[in-house]
Amino acid sequence: MSELSPPQITYSVADGVATVVIDHPAKRNAMTDTMWAALPPLLAGLAADPAVRAVVLTGAGETFCAGADISTLKAGAAQGLAVAAEEALAAFPKPTLAVVRGYCVGGGSQLAAACDLRFAAEGALFGVTPAKLGIVYPASSTRRLASLVGPATAKYLLFSGELIDTERALRSGFVDEVWAGAELDKRVAEFTRVLAARSQLTQAAAKEFAAGRTDRDAYWAEQARGSGDTAEGVAAFLERRAPDFTWTV
């Protein structure tokens, strides 16, 4: 996309992995209202696509997302759109991985925190900046951030609006892995191949349980009994071959 093209969310699918790109390089991939609104239906389509087994969320070029595009914000609307996009990402039933380069700030951190995992390039910077604008950060987003990095780091980020580097992001749990340069792409390709090869049944159930859902134990037990994935996994292990899991979301 050229810097004169409209800001947009794009995606492609290859080898079971959908790559969703925040594409607004003229403003460091800041999210417009239109971009926020586009994310939930895009994710719904990917969730329903049996060819998609995992999602990578990243930014065009060398920046993940610098937050909301302030010039496009509509009073009272922007935060609701951002929360809806964040919740759609958090509820996505397949594994999600944020791949972060450069700035991951404000709404960018909101989206990254909603992903299951976050891999970053060395030199990336993270921040949650509503205190710079006098904005009350959404309750759901605050709770998600505190659950991810702990109350102390969440307060540090929210109270100050200061940016932290990859070393502190890794130490606090905001980031899972940090890689240099082209090694990040190599690691993401390797790891997403692993995700796409694993049992979607295991992944979907684990995602709900890890999120604290307590009303679906019987449902997942029934899915496990009827899926055939367990029998296939055991047989593949004994036969020393790759399993062919068939359960899909």
C-alpha positions in Angstrom: 0.0 0.0 0.0 1.3 3.5 -0.8 1.0 6.3 1.7 -1.7 7.8 -0.5 -3.9 4.8 -0.3 -6.8 4.7 2.2 -6.0 3.1 5.6 -7.3 -0.4 5.7 -7.1 -3.8 7.3 -5.9 -6.5 4.8 -5.4 -10.2 5.1 -4.1 -13.2 3.3 -4.3 -17.0 4.0 -1.5 -19.5 3.4 -0.7 -22.9 4.9 -3.5 -22.7 7.5 -2.4 -19.3 8.8 -4.3 -16.0 8.2 -2.1 -12.9 8.3 -4.1 -9.8 9.2 -2.2 -6.5 8.5 -2.9 -3.1 10.0 -2.1 -1.0 7.0 -1.9 2.8 7.5 1.8 3.6 7.2 1.3 7.3 6.6 0.4 7.5 10.4 2.4 4.6 11.8 -0.6 2.2 11.3 -2.9 4.3 13.5 -6.4 2.8 13.6 -9.2 4.9 12.1 -12.9 4.3 13.0 -13.3 2.5 9.7 -10.4 0.2 10.5 -11.7 -0.6 14.0 -15.2 -1.4 12.6 -13.7 -3.6 9.9 -11.9 -6.0 12.3 -14.9 -7.9 13.9 -16.5 -9.0 10.6 -13.2 -9.9 9.2 -12.4 -12.1 12.2 -15.8 -13.7 12.1 -15.1 -14.8 8.5 -11.8 -16.2 9.4 -13.2 -18.0 12.4 -15.7 -19.7 10.1 -13.1 -20.7 7.5 -11.9 -24.3 8.0 -8.8 -23.5 6.1 -7.7 -21.1 8.8 -6.1 -22.7 11.8 -4.3 -19.6 13.4 -4.1 -15.9 12.9 -1.1 -13.6 12.9 -1.8 -9.9 13.5 0.9 -7.4 12.5 1.5 -4.0 11.0 2.6 -2.9 7.6 6.3 -2.0 7.4 8.3 -1.5 10.5 5.5 -0.4 12.9 2.8 -2.5 14.6 0.3 0.2 15.5 0.7 3.6 17.0 -2.8 3.6 18.5 -6.0 5.4 17.3 -5.8 8.0 14.5 -6.8 11.0 16.6 -7.7 13.0 13.5 -10.6 10.6 12.7 -12.0 10.1 16.2 -15.7 10.7 16.6 -16.8 11.7 20.1 -18.2 8.8 22.0 -17.8 6.3 19.1 -14.1 5.5 18.9 -13.7 3.8 22.2 -16.8 1.6 21.6 -15.4 0.6 18.2 -12.0 -0.2 19.7 -13.4 -2.3 22.5 -15.6 -4.2 20.0 -12.5 -5.0 17.9 -10.5 -6.0 20.9 -13.3 -8.3 22.2 -13.7 -9.9 18.8 -10.0 -10.6 18.7 -10.0 -12.0 22.3 -13.0 -14.2 21.5 -11.5 -15.6 18.3 -11.7 -19.4 18.8 -8.3 -20.3 17.2 -4.8 -19.3 18.3 -3.8 -15.6 17.6 -0.3 -14.2 17.6 0.6 -10.5 17.5 3.9 -9.9 15.7 5.2 -6.5 16.8 7.8 -4.3 15.2 8.4 -0.7 16.2 5.6 1.1 18.1 2.9 -0.8 19.8 1.1 2.0 21.6 -2.4 2.8 22.8 -4.9 1.0 20.7 -2.0 -1.0 19.3 -1.3 -2.4 22.7 -5.0 -3.0 23.2 -5.1 -5.2 20.2 -1.8 -7.0 21.0 -3.0 -7.7 24.5 -6.2 -9.3 23.1 -4.1 -11.8 21.1 -3.1 -15.1 22.8 0.6 -14.6 22.3 3.0 -11.8 21.3 6.3 -12.1 19.5 8.4 -8.9 19.1 11.4 -7.6 17.2 14.3 -6.1 19.2 13.7 -2.4 19.6 9.9 -2.5 19.7 8.3 -0.1 22.1 5.1 -0.6 24.1 2.8 1.9 25.8 -0.7 2.4 27.0 -1.3 6.2 26.7 -4.9 7.3 27.7 -3.5 9.4 30.6 -1.9 11.6 28.0 -5.3 12.5 26.6 -7.4 12.4 29.8 -9.3 9.2 28.6 -10.6 6.6 30.9 -9.2 3.3 29.6 -12.1 0.8 29.2 -12.7 -1.5 32.1 -12.5 -4.7 30.1 -9.2 -3.5 28.5 -7.8 -2.6 31.9 -8.7 -6.0 33.4 -7.1 -7.8 30.4 -3.9 -5.7 30.7 -3.7 -6.4 34.5 -4.3 -10.1 34.0 -1.5 -10.2 31.4 1.2 -8.1 33.1 0.1 -7.9 36.7 -1.4 -5.0 38.6 1.8 -3.2 39.2 3.0 -3.0 35.6 -0.6 -2.2 34.4 -0.6 0.7 36.8 2.8 1.9 35.7 1.7 1.8 32.0 -1.7 3.4 32.6 -0.7 6.0 35.2 2.4 7.3 33.3 1.7 6.6 29.6 5.4 5.9 29.4 6.8 3.5 26.8 8.7 0.3 27.8 11.2 -1.6 25.8 11.2 -5.2 24.8 13.3 -6.2 27.8 10.8 -5.0 30.2 7.9 -6.2 28.1 9.4 -9.7 28.1 10.1 -9.6 31.8 6.5 -8.4 32.6 4.8 -11.0 30.4 3.5 -8.6 27.8 5.7 -10.2 25.2 6.4 -14.0 25.0 9.5 -13.9 22.7 11.9 -11.3 21.3 13.9 -11.8 18.1 16.4 -9.8 16.1 15.8 -8.6 12.6 14.9 -11.3 10.0 15.0 -13.9 12.7 11.5 -12.8 13.8 9.9 -13.7 10.5 11.7 -17.1 10.6 10.5 -17.8 14.1 6.9 -16.7 13.3 6.8 -19.0 10.3 8.2 -21.9 12.3 5.8 -21.4 15.2 2.7 -20.9 13.2 3.4 -24.2 11.4 3.4 -25.8 14.8 0.1 -24.1 15.7 -1.5 -25.2 12.5 -0.4 -28.8 13.0 -1.8 -29.2 16.5 -5.3 -30.2 17.6 -7.8 -27.4 17.2 -9.9 -29.3 19.8 -7.2 -28.9 22.4 -6.5 -25.3 21.4 -10.1 -24.2 21.5 -10.9 -25.8 24.8 -7.7 -24.5 26.4 -8.4 -21.0 25.2 -11.8 -21.0 26.9 -10.5 -22.5 30.1 -7.5 -20.1 30.3 -10.0 -17.2 29.9 -11.8 -18.4 33.0 -14.9 -19.8 31.4 -16.5 -22.4 33.7 -19.8 -23.3 32.1 -18.5 -25.5 29.2 -16.7 -28.4 30.9 -19.3 -30.9 29.9 -19.4 -29.5 26.3 -15.7 -30.0 25.8 -15.8 -33.4 27.4 -18.4 -34.4 24.9 -16.5 -32.9 22.0 -13.4 -34.9 23.1 -15.3 -38.1 23.2 -16.8 -37.7 19.7 -14.0 -36.0 17.9 -11.6 -38.8 17.1 -8.6 -36.5 17.8 -7.4 -38.3 20.8 -7.4 -41.7 19.1 -5.6 -40.2 16.1 -3.1 -38.5 18.3 -2.3 -41.7 20.2 -2.1 -43.7 17.0 0.2 -41.2 15.3 2.5 -41.2 18.4 2.7 -45.0 18.4 3.3 -45.1 14.7 5.8 -42.3 14.8 4.0 -40.1 12.2 2.4 -36.7 12.1 -1.2 -36.8 13.3 -4.1 -35.8 11.0 -6.5 -34.1 13.4 -10.0 -33.5 12.0 -11.9 -31.6 14.6 -12.6 -28.0 13.5 -14.1 -25.0 15.2 
